[in-house]
């Protein structure tokens, strides 16, 4: 049950306390959400499959995608859901025995095989770029492998990786990269192009909220927590995102139809992530590179500090003052004529031997 409340925290004022028509739409949201949940629960009772991934002796929650949500209610012959493995909706890797402990590599490979296909499709809907979607998933799992002790004990490791993937896919810095300055070819089908164009016109926070709630199947509090917003703010974003989509595509006004179309658009593209060992090895190589770079930089700083300490002066040397003009010095006298004694001495010196050993022998006078 949802309760209308006024949020006065640090969010934007227009998101915290809707007024006028937005307040009326927000008041109607609980009824529409409850109705959608009832329809979804009825469908789940006929088509849900229990899927589990044993990672750290914990069962992932609904937010991680292990328990079936609204997205798993579709038959396997339709479009691939956005929150499960497309291969029959079952985890691609299972432990051979419940009592057999998994190594970190096996647990990582199981998480990757289960989550990567769905995350690539989600990142594509968020960014509209196929290469960026694959790169986002690879980057998220590389980060997860580097922080695997933290991810392994997390109650929802799939949600941890999903949040990292979405944040990387929506990063505003990609627009400055040369390879992403030009748009990619749009989907082949005209309805798919129209829906993707509408999604890309939404603000990033609205787009992510719509994908998590209507695409992945998270409930409103989980969507608010993953987008780092309050529950009223998440509901406000969801309402406006649905209104924007319905205004341009009236046939998608129903949340069930919107969910199905999101899955169809994402499944129409050939989006495949690399194998788990390749991601782990790439993450390890990058970690080794940055570790060695940090060590080399530290050694360079230590060497520069030692050289400075060795060559720096050990005592204070006052600076040399600037030259000044001295007044009152008499001018230098010019050379005059030689006296008789000077002329006689010059003649004597010229008559003597200038070089050789005879010059060094003393002679008695």
Number of C-alpha atoms within 10 A of each C-alpha: 6 13 8 13 11 11 17 11 9 9 13 11 12 11 20 21 19 19 12 8 9 16 14 11 15 21 16 12 18 16 13 12 16 13 12 16 16 12 13 18 15 12 15 18 10 9 14 19 15 10 16 18 21 17 25 17 13 15 17 22 16 19 24 22 28 23 19 22 22 25 25 24 19 17 13 14 7 11 18 28 29 30 34 27 21 19 12 13 20 17 20 17 17 18 15 9 8 10 8 8 15 18 10 15 14 17 21 23 20 21 24 27 19 27 28 28 25 27 30 30 29 29 29 23 26 23 22 23 18 20 18 21 27 23 19 26 31 25 20 24 27 22 18 22 21 16 11 18 11 12 21 20 13 16 15 20 27 24 20 19 25 28 16 17 26 24 18 21 28 18 12 10 9 14 11 9 9 8 11 13 10 9 9 11 10 14 16 10 10 10 13 18 15 14 19 21 14 18 24 14 12 17 11 17 17 22 22 27 26 27 25 24 23 23 26 29 25 23 17 20 16 17 25 21 12 19 19 12 19 20 20 23 21 25 25 23 22 26 18 17 23 19 15 17 19 16 13 13 15 11 11 19 16 12 17 16 13 22 22 20 18 25 25 17 21 25 19 15 13 10 17 15 20 15 13 21 14 11 21 21 13 15 20 15 12 14 15 12 12 12 12 12 12 12 12 12 12 12 12 12 12 12 12 12 11 12 11 11 11 10 8 9 9 8 6 6 7 6 6 6 6 5 6 6 5 6 6 6 6 6 6 6 6 5 6 6 7 10 9 9 9 11 11 11 12 12 11 10 10 9 9 10 11 10 8 8 8 11 11 9 8 7 7 4 3
